[in-house]
């Protein structure tokens, strides 16, 4: 059995680029469907949406 960290995408030496997003797998490290569907690239770091999503009220 492998740990989730073994499957987790590691950043390139100079950080992620927009082109790297095209090469991420569709499933997460533990087989979660659409894990990388809601990922953002900000200043070379990948930011993931929370699993339940965030709700805001106006």
ABEGO torsion letter per residue (X at the ends): XBBAAAABBBBBAAEBBAAAAAABBABBAAGBBGAAABBBBBGGBBBBBBAAEBBBBX
